């Protein structure tokens, strides 16, 4: 099954477009898992148990797994999420040329990598750098379109000779590269006007919308403009997985993870007001 078909099914079952970012910062893990074997995996397992009823997708960021134990934790995390029938989008922002790109793309394969269902990619090196990802028709490929960080404007807002901004060119290219119907776009939620404008440029491509939660993005705009035919994702990472930090300091470890579940449920309800 193609990723976006599977995602549509999951959205319907969970009645949710929430993407839960699994970014297990070792410095913030509660004592209940900090001393365990593979603490990041144990943390993610507890988060998945608490949030899976409200999750359309899980989005681990590869930066939190870039070591031997981290990759083991990531494999276990993806397998566990799949056991809950929740797809996994690996936020890796890959993009390179030739042999290197092919090796990066192997992260999506059962034989070589953690076998995520989708991945984020960086389009700066052009189509050939993304071809090994795009050719995996059953996998989702989310192209960085307009990011929510303030420094994104340094390059993304540059005006080209054609009169369009660089991010607008990237959006058009992503549409052209969507031969297999497996391309999505990463578009931040912190500028609702740009989000609406990008949706008008590409009406049929699902968005992954980060920036809702800790970054203060616009939830209504994220839903109104982020979904294409009801399919898309609105991500929150720290706002969900570390919602229980105060509870962990006051009481039992269970309170920490229960708070994550409540936060995911609350975000689902908030977003569903606008679906």
C-alpha positions in Angstrom: 0.0 0.0 0.0 1.3 3.5 -0.8 2.1 5.7 2.1 -0.6 8.3 1.6 -3.3 5.6 1.2 -2.1 4.0 4.4 -2.0 7.5 6.1 -5.6 8.2 4.9 -6.8 4.9 6.5 -5.0 5.7 9.7 -6.4 9.3 9.8 -9.9 7.8 9.4 -9.4 5.1 12.1 -7.8 7.5 14.7 -10.0 10.4 13.7 -6.8 12.4 13.9 -4.2 14.3 11.8 -1.7 14.5 14.8 1.9 13.6 14.1 3.7 12.9 17.3 7.4 13.8 17.1 9.5 11.2 18.9 12.6 13.3 19.8 13.9 11.6 23.0 16.4 14.2 24.2 18.6 12.2 26.6 18.9 15.2 29.0 15.1 15.3 29.5 14.3 11.6 29.9 12.6 10.8 33.2 14.4 8.7 35.7 12.0 5.8 35.1 13.7 5.1 31.7 17.0 6.9 32.0 18.8 3.9 33.5 17.1 1.3 31.3 18.8 -0.6 28.5 18.2 1.5 25.4 16.5 4.4 27.4 15.4 6.1 24.2 13.5 3.0 23.1 12.0 2.6 26.5 10.9 6.2 26.5 9.4 5.9 23.1 7.6 2.7 24.0 5.9 4.4 26.9 5.0 7.5 24.8 3.5 5.3 22.1 1.5 3.3 24.6 0.1 6.6 25.9 -0.6 8.3 22.6 -1.3 5.8 19.9 -5.0 6.2 20.0 -4.6 9.8 19.0 -1.7 9.5 16.6 -2.1 9.5 12.8 1.7 9.1 12.5 4.9 9.1 14.5 7.8 11.3 13.5 11.2 10.4 15.0 13.9 12.9 14.2 17.1 11.1 13.1 19.2 13.6 15.0 18.2 11.9 18.3 19.3 8.5 17.1 22.7 9.1 15.5 24.7 6.5 17.4 24.8 2.7 17.6 22.4 2.4 20.5 20.2 5.1 18.9 19.8 3.2 15.7 18.8 0.1 17.7 16.3 2.2 19.6 14.9 3.6 16.3 14.4 0.1 14.8 12.6 -1.0 18.0 10.5 2.2 18.0 9.4 1.8 14.3 8.5 -1.9 14.8 6.5 -1.1 17.9 4.6 1.8 16.2 3.8 -0.6 13.3 2.5 -3.1 15.9 0.0 -0.4 16.9 -0.9 0.1 13.2 0.6 3.6 13.1 2.8 4.6 10.2 6.2 6.2 10.8 7.7 9.2 9.1 11.5 9.5 9.7 12.5 13.2 9.9 16.0 12.8 8.4 16.2 15.7 5.8 18.4 13.6 3.5 19.6 14.8 0.1 22.8 14.0 -1.7 24.0 12.8 -5.1 24.9 9.5 -6.8 25.9 6.6 -4.6 25.5 8.6 -1.4 21.8 9.3 -2.1 21.2 5.6 -2.8 22.7 4.7 0.5 20.7 7.3 2.3 17.5 5.9 0.7 18.3 2.4 2.0 17.1 3.7 5.4 13.6 3.0 4.1 14.3 -0.7 3.3 13.6 -3.6 5.5 16.9 -5.2 4.6 19.2 -2.3 5.4 17.5 0.4 7.5 14.8 0.9 10.1 12.2 0.6 7.4 10.3 3.8 8.0 7.2 4.4 5.9 8.2 8.0 4.8 11.1 10.4 5.1 11.8 14.1 4.9 14.3 15.2 2.2 16.3 18.3 1.4 15.8 19.5 -2.2 18.8 21.8 -2.4 20.8 19.5 -4.6 18.0 19.0 -7.1 16.0 16.1 -8.5 18.8 13.6 -9.0 19.6 13.8 -5.3 16.1 12.8 -4.4 15.5 10.2 -7.2 16.4 7.2 -5.0 13.7 8.2 -2.6 11.1 9.2 -5.3 11.5 5.8 -7.0 10.3 4.0 -3.9 6.7 4.6 -4.9 5.2 3.0 -1.8 7.2 5.3 0.5 6.2 8.9 1.3 8.8 11.6 0.5 8.2 15.0 2.2 10.3 17.7 0.5 11.3 20.7 2.7 9.3 23.5 1.2 9.0 26.4 3.6 10.4 25.8 7.1 9.3 27.5 10.3 12.6 28.5 11.7 13.5 32.3 11.5 16.7 31.6 9.6 14.8 29.9 6.8 14.2 33.3 5.3 18.0 33.7 4.6 17.6 31.5 1.5 13.9 30.5 1.1 12.8 34.1 0.7 15.3 35.0 -2.0 13.7 36.3 -5.2 14.6 34.6 -8.4 14.9 36.2 -11.8 11.5 34.8 -12.6 10.0 36.9 -9.8 9.1 34.0 -7.6 10.7 33.3 -4.3 13.0 30.3 -3.9 10.6 28.4 -1.7 7.9 28.9 -4.3 10.2 27.3 -6.9 10.8 24.4 -4.6 7.0 23.9 -4.2 6.5 23.9 -8.0 9.4 21.4 -8.4 7.9 19.1 -5.8 4.7 19.0 -7.7 6.6 18.2 -10.9 8.5 15.4 -9.1 5.3 13.7 -7.9 5.2 11.1 -10.7 4.4 8.3 -8.3 1.9 10.3 -6.1 4.2 9.9 -3.1 5.4 13.5 -2.6 4.4 15.7 0.3 5.7 19.0 1.4 7.0 20.3 4.8 5.5 23.7 5.4 5.7 25.4 8.7 2.7 26.6 10.7 4.2 29.8 12.0 3.2 32.0 9.0 -0.5 31.3 8.1 -0.5 33.6 5.1 2.4 31.7 3.5 0.8 28.4 4.3 -2.4 29.5 2.5 -0.4 30.8 -0.5 1.5 27.5 -0.8 -1.7 25.5 -0.7 -3.0 27.6 -3.6 0.1 26.8 -5.6 -0.2 23.0 -5.0 -3.8 22.1 -4.2 -3.3 18.3 -4.3 -0.1 17.6 -2.2 -0.4 16.7 1.5 1.6 18.8 3.9 3.5 17.9 7.0 3.0 21.0 9.1 5.5 21.4 12.0 5.6 24.3 14.4 2.3 23.7 16.3 2.9 23.4 20.0 6.2 24.5 21.4 6.8 26.8 18.4 3.4 28.5 18.7 2.2 27.8 15.1 -1.4 28.4 14.0 -3.4 25.3 14.5 -6.4 26.5 12.4 -4.3 27.4 9.4 -2.4 24.1 9.7 -5.6 22.2 9.3 -7.3 24.4 6.8 -4.4 24.6 4.4 -2.3 21.6 5.4 -4.7 18.9 4.3 -5.2 17.8 0.7 -8.5 15.8 0.4 -8.4 15.3 4.1 -4.8 13.9 4.2 -1.9 15.7 5.9 -0.2 15.8 9.2 0.2 18.5 11.9 3.2 17.7 14.1 3.9 18.4 17.8 7.0 17.0 19.4 8.1 18.5 22.7 4.6 19.8 23.4 3.4 16.2 23.7 6.3 14.0 24.7 7.6 16.3 27.5 4.2 17.6 28.6 4.6 15.6 31.8 7.9 17.0 33.0 6.3 18.8 35.9 4.2 15.7 36.8 7.4 13.6 36.7 9.0 15.9 39.2 6.0 15.8 41.5 4.8 12.2 41.4 5.0 8.8 39.8 6.5 8.0 36.3 3.0 7.0 35.2 1.9 10.7 35.5 4.6 11.7 33.0 3.4 9.5 30.3 -0.3 10.0 31.1 0.4 13.8 30.5 1.7 12.9 27.0 -1.5 11.0 26.3 -3.6 13.9 27.5 -1.6 16.4 25.4 -2.0 14.3 22.2 -5.7 13.9 22.8 -6.0 17.7 23.5 -4.2 18.5 20.2 -6.4 16.1 18.3 -9.5 17.7 19.6 -8.1 21.2 18.9 -7.3 20.3 15.3 -10.5 18.4 14.7 -12.5 21.6 15.3 -11.2 22.8 11.9 -11.4 19.6 9.9 
